[in-house]
Amino acid sequence: MSRTSDTPATLVAGVWEALRTVRDPELDADVVSLDFVAECSVTPDGIAHVRLRLPTYFCAPNFAFLMVADAWDAVSQVEGLTDVDVVLIDHFASDAINQGVAARAGFVHSMAGSEVGEAVEELHELRRTFTERAMMAGTDLVVRPLVRAGTTPEEVAGMTLGDAAGIADTDDLRRLRARRRELGIPADDDAPLVVDPVGRTVGIDAMPLHLRKARSYQVGVDANTSICRGQLAARYGLTGPAAAEG
């Protein structure tokens, strides 16, 4: 990170944009839209201060660790900052998480000897698992409107992402492509629209069950998001949408 002529206000805007790339892995939504950013500021000498908050004091420490680490990585890429300070507040494992992320120590080492207890593995597989679920949920968001509009299962089975581009919601399709790329699954226009979590094309015989599974994942995301928003609002006395940025 190097200091530029950017003003703190300009840098703050850059930090907010960086934070929009950081997702809650379970909810597949960014920490800004979820209102998980309690504070975002930049000092005159270019030090970014970010405070993250979660819906409850006992939110899962593995998810919390991923969000804090991802926020640190994202904000560190903002050009013009001289230093980055990203911490989690109001959480039972915040000390261990904040110290571990700042030291780039990894989840297992960070939790050793903490109130959380011993962690047995890093979080790469957890991240992939929830990215796979996000991809399945994204498939539901893209395919279900097509089916409602009269597209048959046989037609869905033969469609490519390019075929859906002129029909499906642009944001939902863009998110589905992004999750597929994260998983190493082809996401260009010629790629099949419906694939399983390892990228295999889903045939017509397996399509009904696959789409039911995709729907169940999206229902779970919607339900958990609603619960988390309600808990966060009750905990912090929030009455409106995400706090104004800057």
C-alpha positions, 0 to 999 in steps of 0.5 A, spaced: 500 500 500 502 506 498 500 513 499 497 517 493 493 524 493 487 521 494 482 524 499 480 520 505 473 521 502 475 518 495 479 512 499 472 511 503 468 510 497 474 505 495 473 501 501 466 501 501 467 498 494 472 493 496 467 491 502 461 489 497 466 483 494 466 480 501 460 475 502 457 472 508 458 464 505 452 462 508 447 467 506 451 469 499 450 476 500 455 482 501 457 484 508 455 491 506 448 489 503 447 485 510 449 491 514 454 488 517 459 494 517 458 498 523 464 503 521 468 504 515 473 510 515 479 513 513 484 517 517 488 523 513 494 519 513 490 513 509 489 508 515 483 504 513 478 502 519 473 497 518 469 494 524 464 488 522 458 486 526 454 480 526 447 478 528 448 475 534 454 474 539 455 467 538 455 467 530 459 461 528 466 463 528 468 459 522 464 464 518 466 470 522 473 468 521 472 468 513 469 474 513 474 478 517 479 475 513 476 476 506 475 484 508 482 485 510 484 482 504 479 486 500 481 492 503 488 491 503 487 492 495 485 499 495 490 503 492 492 509 496 491 506 503 497 506 508 495 501 512 488 497 514 485 495 520 479 490 520 476 488 526 470 484 528 466 487 534 461 484 539 463 477 538 465 471 543 471 470 539 473 476 536 479 477 540 482 470 537 479 472 530 482 479 530 489 477 532 489 471 527 487 475 521 492 480 523 497 475 524 495 472 517 495 465 522 490 461 519 484 459 522 487 453 526 492 456 529 488 462 531 483 458 534 488 454 538 488 455 546 482 460 545 475 460 548 473 457 541 476 451 542 481 447 537 480 447 530 481 441 526 482 444 519 482 450 515 476 453 512 478 451 504 473 446 504 467 450 508 468 455 503 467 451 497 461 447 500 457 454 501 460 456 494 457 450 491 450 451 495 450 458 493 451 456 485 445 451 486 441 457 489 443 461 484 441 456 479 434 456 482 433 463 481 435 463 474 431 457 472 425 457 476 422 464 472 424 460 466 419 454 468 414 459 470 414 462 463 413 455 460 420 452 459 419 445 459 424 441 463 427 438 456 428 445 454 431 447 460 436 441 460 438 443 453 439 450 454 446 454 455 448 460 459 447 464 453 440 461 451 438 464 458 442 471 457 436 474 454 431 471 458 433 471 466 434 476 470 441 479 469 443 480 476 441 473 478 445 470 472 451 474 473 451 471 480 450 464 477 456 465 473 461 468 478 459 462 483 461 457 477 467 461 476 469 460 483 468 453 483 472 452 476 466 450 472 465 453 465 461 459 465 461 462 458 455 462 454 456 456 451 456 452 457 450 448 459 445 452 464 444 447 469 450 443 472 451 439 478 456 442 483 462 439 480 460 441 473 457 435 470 451 436 465 444 434 469 440 430 464 433 430 463 432 424 468 435 427 473 433 434 472 426 434 477 430 432 483 436 437 481 431 443 481 428 441 487 434 441 491 436 447 488 430 450 490 431 448 497 438 451 497 435 458 495 429 457 500 434 456 506 438 462 504 432 466 504 430 464 511 436 464 514 437 471 511 431 474 514 432 471 521 439 474 520 437 481 518 431 481 524 437 479 529 441 484 527 436 489 527 434 487 534 441 487 537 443 494 534 436 497 534 436 498 526 430 501 523 432 502 516 436 499 510 444 499 511 447 505 513 449 510 509 456 509 506 461 514 507 
